[in-house]
């Protein structure tokens, strides 16, 4: 039996439901966070919670009705009920029905699933990506929050799969690199480690922030900046980040190799630093 945590209580997954007029369902009005637990501990839960609160302010949603400690207790209980340690977790907060439709409180759903992860050989060869036909509107406030209005990203990911690739790279309206459909983008060039700025349309990723903290330890100057598509294609190395996969080499773009076409030494160093940081911060 699989349990979810819905509006303050445990519910069997197949029985979980939200109101039919919930604006999260009708309009994608809401937020979500994707998190990963290691041995029962979520990496940087506080940062996930802070991003959720900041996103609620951007979308003019009420602040979460639960405190960080409440979320931590709910996660611990849900993992225990489902017998999980290493897990994929998703927290979803909807806007709830509109006032003239009953005005019920937002729905809060927490799901924990077994972590399938990414195959080890993918880290050894690196991901292949394509440049998506979809564009990220960097002027939109939605580009800076993890809203339920996620269709652009899903369509870009499906486009990549149709073309035999692992990920899609989204450019913004100016033709600059914004992010992957489910990842942030980093590249290594003559100026060190670069990643598209938030102003370029990149989501402020939790793993992205961790890598920016770790880069100096690897002796790498790092910068958040405008990144031309040609700069990414001509990079010495590149990698992708998100909370589930951590640091993933990116070795091909639009059918052409990035650098040597194999995971590079800088990417390897960042991966090791990130793994050590995760192990230290999630140790009980």
FIKOLKE-603040 format. One record per residue: residue number from 1; x, y, z negated of N, C-alpha, C in turn. Coordinates in steps of 0.02 Angstrom, whole numbers. Atoms other than C-alpha are relative to their C-alpha. Layout:
<dofis>
     i      n_x      n_y      n_z     ca_x     ca_y     ca_z      c_x      c_y      c_z
   NUM        X        Y        Z        X        Y        Z        X        Y        Z
...
</dofis>
This chain:
<dofis>
     i      n_x      n_y      n_z     ca_x     ca_y     ca_z      c_x      c_y      c_z
     1       42      -59        0        0        0        0       45       62        0
     2      -40      -62       -5       67      172       48      -40       58      -29
     3       33      -55       34       27      322      -61       26       67       26
     4      -20      -69      -13       28      507      -21      -25       42      -59
     5       19      -46       54       11      655     -139      -39       57       32
     6       44      -49      -33     -137      763      -86      -38       40      -52
     7       35      -46       45     -197      914     -182        1      -23      -73
     8      -10       15       72     -127      856     -348      -15      -70      -22
     9       14       69       22     -171      672     -345       25      -49       53
    10      -21       53      -46     -112      509     -269      -60      -28       37
    11       53       26      -43     -216      447     -124       31      -52       46
    12      -25       48      -49     -195      293      -17        1       34       69
    13      -12      -37      -62     -128      352      151      -61       -2       47
    14       54        5      -48     -273      287      255      -64       35      -23
    15       58      -35       26     -398      377      142       11       75       -8
    16      -14      -71        8     -311      547      140      -35       40       54
    17       37      -41      -48     -413      685      223        0       72      -22
    18        7      -71       14     -423      874      235      -67       23       30
    19       64      -25      -27     -580      979      269        2        9       75
    20        4       -5      -73     -637      978      450       11       70       24
    21       -7      -70      -21     -634     1169      454       64       31      -28
    22      -65      -25       22     -459     1184      381       36       34       58
    23      -33      -37      -54     -366     1316      483       67      -30       19
    24      -59       36      -20     -212     1208      479      -15      -48       56
    25       23       46      -52     -308     1080      582      -24       38       61
    26       30      -35      -57     -400     1206      691       49       43       39
    27      -43      -50      -33     -261     1331      727       75      -10      -12
    28      -70        7       17      -97     1262      662       23       53      -49
    29      -15      -53       48     -106     1391      522       23      -32      -65
    30      -28       30       59       10     1327      389       75      -10        9
    31      -73        9        3      188     1274      348       16      -72      -17
    32      -23       66       22      289     1117      326       74        2      -14
    33      -71       10       14      457     1063      259       15      -74        9
    34      -24       68       -8      550      906      311       62       -7      -44
    35      -54        8       48      665      842      175       26      -72        0
    36      -29       67        5      779      694      144       22      -13      -72
    37      -23       19       67      806      604      -20       55      -53        7
    38      -57       47        4      965      509      -62       -3      -32      -69
    39        5       33       64      940      379     -197      -52       31      -46
    40       52      -31       40      785      471     -254        8       74      -13
    41      -12      -71       10      859      647     -253       -2       36       67
    42        4      -40      -62      813      776     -120       58       49        2
    43      -56      -46       -9      961      872      -52      -27       71        8
    44       16      -72       -1      939     1059      -88      -76       13        1
    45       72       -9        7      758     1049     -140      -17       74      -13
    46       15      -70       16      766     1226     -209        0       43       63
    47       -2      -38      -62      815     1294      -38      -61      -14       44
    48       61       16      -37      670     1201       44      -59       37      -30
    49       56      -34       33      550     1273      -84        3       75       13
    50       -6      -72      -12      619     1449      -62      -21       16       71
    51       18      -13      -70      600     1437      128      -76       -5        8
    52       73        5       -3      420     1379      105      -33       63      -26
    53       29      -60       29      382     1528       -6       10       60       46
    54      -13      -55      -47      464     1648      117      -44       -6       61
    55       44       10      -57      365     1571      259      -72       19      -16
    56       67      -18       20      204     1593      162      -10       75        1
    57        4      -73       -2      242     1778      144       -5       25       72
    58        1      -21      -70      274     1794      331      -69      -12       31
    59       65       17      -29      109     1708      374      -59       27      -40
    60       52      -29       42       13     1803      240      -43      -55      -32
    61       32       53       38      -30     1641      151        9       13      -75
    62      -12       -6       72      -54     1636      -38       64      -37      -17
    63      -60       37       20      108     1586     -124      -20      -69      -24
    64       16       68       22      117     1400     -164      -28       -1      -71
    65       32        4       66        6     1355     -311       38      -46      -47
    66      -41       45       41      143     1240     -376       70       29       -5
    67      -68      -23       11      311     1285     -450       50      -52       25
    68      -52       46      -22      476     1208     -400        2      -62      -43
    69       -3       58       45      476     1096     -553      -60      -46       12
    70       58       42      -16      300     1037     -509       13      -42       62
    71      -16       36      -62      361      990     -335       49      -56      -14
    72      -51       50       16      510      898     -407      -33      -60      -35
    73       35       54       35      397      797     -523      -43      -41       49
    74       42       35      -49      278      756     -379       41      -44       46
    75      -44       40      -44      421      698     -268       25      -62      -37
    76      -25       57       38      493      588     -405      -54      -53       -8
    77       55       47       10      323      510     -438      -19      -35       65
    78       19       30      -65      284      483     -253       52      -50       23
    79      -52       48      -19      451      401     -220       -5      -63      -42
    80        7       58       45      425      289     -371      -60      -43       19
    81       60       36      -18      248      242     -320        9      -40       64
    82      -11       34      -63      308      195     -146       64      -43        1
    83      -60       41        4      466      108     -206       57       22       45
    84      -49      -27      -47      581      224     -109       56       36      -37
    85      -57      -39       24      754      296     -140       24       46       54
    86      -18      -38      -59      821      350       28      -63        7       43
    87       66       -9      -31      670      427      111       -4       64       41
    88       21      -59      -36      598      549      235      -61       28      -37
    89       56      -31       34      483      672      150      -25       60       41
    90       28      -59      -33      365      799      225      -52       31      -46
    91       47      -40       39      276      934      128      -38       46       48
    92       42      -41      -44      130     1017      220      -47       42      -42
    93       46      -47       34       34     1170      160      -41       34       54
    94       44      -31      -49     -117     1226      261      -31       64      -28
    95       34      -61       21     -214     1389      256      -67      -13      -31
    96       66       15       25     -374     1300      208      -54       31       44
    97       55      -30      -39     -546     1347      277       -2       76       -9
    98        8      -73        4     -582     1530      313      -52       17      -53
    99       49      -18       52     -681     1626      181      -72      -11       20
   100       70        9      -21     -840     1621      285      -17      -72       16
   101       13       72       -8     -820     1431      302        6      -37      -66
   102       -4       31       66     -815     1400      117       59       23      -41
   103      -58      -29       34     -646     1474       77       33      -45      -51
   104      -33       46       46     -577     1318       -7       75       14       -3
   105      -72      -11        8     -399     1318      -70       39      -35       55
   106      -43       35      -48     -256     1272       46        9      -73      -18
   107      -15       70       12     -223     1088       66       76       -8       -7
   108      -71       14       11      -55     1026        0        9      -75        4
   109      -10       71      -13        4      859       65       74      -16       -2
   110      -69       24        5      165      769       19        2      -74       20
   111       -6       68      -27      214      612      116       72      -23       -8
   112      -66       30        4      362      497       85       -1      -65       40
   113       -4       60      -42      412      365      213       70      -29       -4
   114      -68       28       -2      557      243      224       42       36       52
   115      -46      -36      -45      707      325      305       27      -49       52
   116      -28       42      -53      743      246      473       68       25       23
   117      -65      -29      -17      884      366      510       17       -5       74
   118      -26        2      -68      988      376      668       52      -55        4
   119      -48       55       -5     1091      229      733       72       24       -5
   120      -70      -21        9     1275      237      684       36       11       66
   121      -36       -9      -62     1331      218      865      -17       67       34
   122       17      -66      -28     1240      381      908       48       53      -27
   123      -49      -46       28     1356      474      790       69      -10       32
   124      -65       14      -31     1503      388      875        5       25       71
   125       -3      -24      -70     1455      438     1052      -28       71        7
   126       29      -66       -3     1355      596     1016      -64        2       40
   127       64       -8      -35     1187      656     1078       10       34       68
   128        5      -35      -64     1145      710     1255      -62       44       -4
   129       55      -48        2     1034      863     1275      -13       28       70
   130       17      -38      -60      945      955     1414      -23       69      -20
   131       26      -67       12      904     1139     1426      -74        0       18
   132       72        4      -10      716     1151     1406      -26       57       44
   133       34      -52      -38      602     1245     1523      -39       46      -46
   134       35      -42       49      512     1311     1368       48       52      -28
   135      -41      -54       28      575     1475     1296      -25       17      -71
   136       15      -21       67      582     1529     1115       -9       76       -1
   137       12      -72        7      505     1700     1080       33       24      -63
   138      -38      -21       58      636     1771      965      -32       60      -36
   139       33      -57       32      526     1925      932      -59      -20      -43
   140       57       24       38      389     1818      856       21      -18      -71
   141      -15       19       70      384     1798      667       -1      -76       -8
   142        4       73        6      344     1614      698       68      -33       13
   143      -65       30      -14      523     1585      758       41       -9      -63
   144      -40        2       62      584     1608      579      -32      -41      -55
   145       33       41       51      463     1492      489      -16      -69       30
   146       19       67      -22      420     1307      498      -76       -5       -3
   147       73       -1       -1      238     1332      546      -27      -64       31
   148       33       58      -31      115     1197      594      -12       10       74
   149        6      -15      -71      106     1283      763       66      -19       34
   150      -65       29      -18      246     1171      828        1      -29       70
   151        8       34      -63      190     1125     1002       57       14       49
   152      -57      -14      -44      331     1214     1095       57      -49      -12
   153      -55       45       17      457     1107     1003      -15      -72       21
   154       19       68      -19      360      946     1032        3      -10       75
   155       -2        5      -73      342      981     1218       72       -2       25
   156      -71        0      -20      528     1019     1231       31      -68      -14
   157      -27       66       17      570      855     1143      -25      -52       50
   158       26       48      -50      456      758     1261       33       11       68
   159      -35      -14      -62      538      844     1408       69      -33       -1
   160      -65       32        6      706      783     1345       -5      -76        7
   161        8       73       -4      643      605     1325      -15      -22       72
   162       15       17      -70      572      604     1501       63        1       43
   163      -61       -7      -38      743      655     1565       57      -45      -27
   164      -49       47       26      832      520     1465       48       30      -50
   165      -44      -34       48      907      640     1337      -26       -9      -71
   166       18        8       70      905      641     1148      -31       63      -30
   167       22      -63       29      868      825     1117       -7       52       55
   168        9      -55      -46      813      984     1205       26       64      -32
   169      -25      -64       23      899     1152     1189      -47       54       25
   170       46      -54      -17      782     1301     1185       39       66        6
   171      -27      -67       -9      838     1468     1255      -54       50      -20
   172       49      -50       17      755     1629     1201      -19       40       63
   173       25      -38      -58      672     1759     1313       55       38       36
   174      -57      -34      -32      842     1839     1348       49      -50       31
   175      -43       51      -29      917     1674     1405       57      -22      -45
   176      -51       20       49     1022     1652     1247      -22      -64      -36
   177       16       62       37     1033     1489     1150      -35       18      -65
   178       36      -11       63      906     1485     1008       12      -59      -48
   179       -8       59       42      904     1307      938      -20      -61       40
   180       27       61      -29      863     1126      976      -73       -7      -18
   181       71        9       14      685     1063      975      -12      -22      -72
   182        6       21       70      717      986      804       66        8      -36
   183      -68       -6       28      890     1050      760       26       71       10
   184      -40      -59      -12     1006     1197      742       62      -19       40
   185      -55       12      -46     1152     1214      863       63       35      -26
   186      -66      -29       16     1337     1242      823       48      -17       58
   187      -52       15      -50     1485     1254      942       66       27      -24
   188      -67      -20       18     1671     1270      925       32       30       62
   189      -33      -34      -55     1757     1396     1035       64       34      -24
   190      -63      -33       16     1910     1507     1035       -6       44      -62
   191       10      -43       59     1833     1615      897      -19      -39      -62
   192       18       41       58     1796     1470      781      -69      -31        8
   193       65       32        1     1627     1401      733      -55       52       10
   194       53      -48      -16     1476     1489      808      -67      -36       -4
   195       69       25       -2     1289     1466      787      -46       57       17
   196       47      -54      -16     1143     1564      859      -28       34      -62
   197       26      -38       57     1083     1701      743      -75      -12       -8
   198       72        3       12      911     1703      664      -36       47       48
   199       30      -48      -46      877     1855      773       -5      -27       71
   200        4       32      -65      907     1744      925      -58      -48        6
   201       56       46        0      760     1636      874       15      -66      -35
   202      -18       62       36      850     1504      769      -37       -2      -66
   203       30       10       66      758     1433      620       56        0      -53
   204      -51        1       53      854     1463      457        2      -69      -34
   205       -1       69       23      891     1278      432       38       -9      -65
   206      -33       14       63      941     1206      264       69      -30       12
   207      -65       29      -16     1080     1100      339       44       51       35
   208      -36      -55      -32     1131     1248      448       35       43      -53
   209      -28      -42       52     1157     1352      291       57      -36      -36
   210      -53       39       34     1258     1212      209       63       -1       42
   211      -58        2      -44     1373     1200      361       36       68        0
   212      -31      -67        2     1402     1388      360       39       10      -65
   213      -36       -3       63     1454     1371      178       64      -41        3
   214      -55       47        0     1570     1225      214       56       17       49
   215      -48      -13      -53     1657     1291      369       66       30      -25
   216      -64      -27       24     1787     1396      274       44      -53      -32
   217      -40       54       31     1840     1238      180       36      -41       53
   218      -34       34      -54     1885     1164      349       47       46       38
   219      -45      -49      -32     1987     1319      391      -30       31       62
   220       33      -26      -59     1857     1377      516      -33       67      -13
   221       41      -61        2     1803     1556      537      -67      -16       33
   222       66       15      -27     1616     1554      572      -40       64        7
   223       40      -59      -13     1490     1676      640      -69      -19       25
   224       67        4      -28     1304     1690      673       -6       56       51
   225       -5      -50      -53     1288     1779      839      -42      -19       61
   226       29       18      -64     1216     1785     1014       44      -52       33
   227      -37       53      -34     1267     1627     1108      -27       -7       70
   228       20        9      -69     1261     1624     1297       -5      -75       16
   229        7       70      -20     1204     1462     1378       65      -26       30
   230      -64       21      -30     1368     1457     1474       53      -11      -53
   231      -48        9       55     1464     1473     1311       -9      -68      -32
   232       13       66       27     1379     1318     1242       25      -54       49
   233      -21       50      -50     1410     1222     1404       76       -6        3
   234      -73        0       -5     1594     1271     1401       36       -8      -66
   235      -30        6       67     1624     1240     1215       49      -58       -3
   236      -47       55       12     1768     1132     1155      -35      -57      -35
   237       40       49       35     1646     1041     1040      -67       33      -16
   238       64      -24       23     1465     1057      986      -32      -53      -44
   239       38       47       40     1352      979      858      -67       30      -20
   240       68      -19       19     1172      984      796      -10      -17      -74
   241       14       13       71     1104      990      619      -75        0      -14
   242       65       -6       34      943      952      526        3      -43      -63
   243       -2       32       65      896      881      358        2      -76        3
   244        1       73       -5      869      703      419       64      -28       29
   245      -60       28      -31     1018      676      534       65       30      -27
   246      -61      -32       25     1140      791      444       37       35       56
   247      -42      -30      -52     1279      834      567        9      -51       56
   248        0       45      -57     1262      754      739       40       30       58
   249      -37      -26      -58     1390      775      880      -46        9       60
   250       34      -11      -64     1322      848     1041       54       -3       54
   251      -55       13      -47     1428      782     1184      -17        9       73
   252       20      -11      -70     1326      809     1343      -57       49        3
   253       53      -48      -10     1217      949     1407      -16        3       75
   254       23       -1      -69     1116      941     1567       43      -45       46
   255      -37       50      -39     1214      788     1625       74       11        3
   256      -71      -15       -1     1385      868     1599       30       -6      -70
   257      -31        7       66     1509      833     1459       14       68      -32
   258      -23      -57       39     1539      961     1323       70      -17      -26
   259      -69       16       18     1727      969     1297       22      -65       31
   260      -24       65      -25     1798      794     1312      -57      -48       13
   261       57       46       -6     1624      718     1311       -4      -50      -56
   262        0       44       58     1662      634     1145       -1       44      -63
   263       -1      -39       63     1639      689      963       71       23      -15
   264      -66      -29       10     1783      805      921       22        1      -73
   265      -27        2       68     1895      822      767      -32       51      -47
   266       31      -50       43     1813      980      702      -69      -24      -22
   267       65       28       17     1641      900      709        8      -54      -52
   268      -13       53       49     1712      751      616       16       27      -68
   269      -18      -31       64     1786      862      481      -62       29      -34
   270       61      -28       29     1620      953      457      -46      -56      -25
   271       42       56       22     1527      787      448       24      -28      -66
   272      -27       27       63     1643      724      311      -12       48      -58
   273       13      -49       52     1628      886      212      -73        0      -20
   274       72        0       15     1440      881      226      -19      -62      -39
   275       16       62       35     1430      699      172       24        3      -73
   276      -25       -6       69     1538      736       18      -44       48      -40
   277       43      -48       34     1429      885      -25      -66      -32      -19
   278       63       35       14     1270      782      -12        9      -49      -57
   279      -12       50       52     1344      644     -119        9       33      -68
   280      -11      -34       63     1400      766     -252      -65       31      -28
   281       59      -36       23     1237      864     -260      -59      -45      -15
   282       56       46       13     1122      712     -261       19      -56      -49
   283      -21       52       48     1223      608     -385      -40        8      -64
   284       38       -2       63     1124      564     -541       48       -4      -60
</dofis>
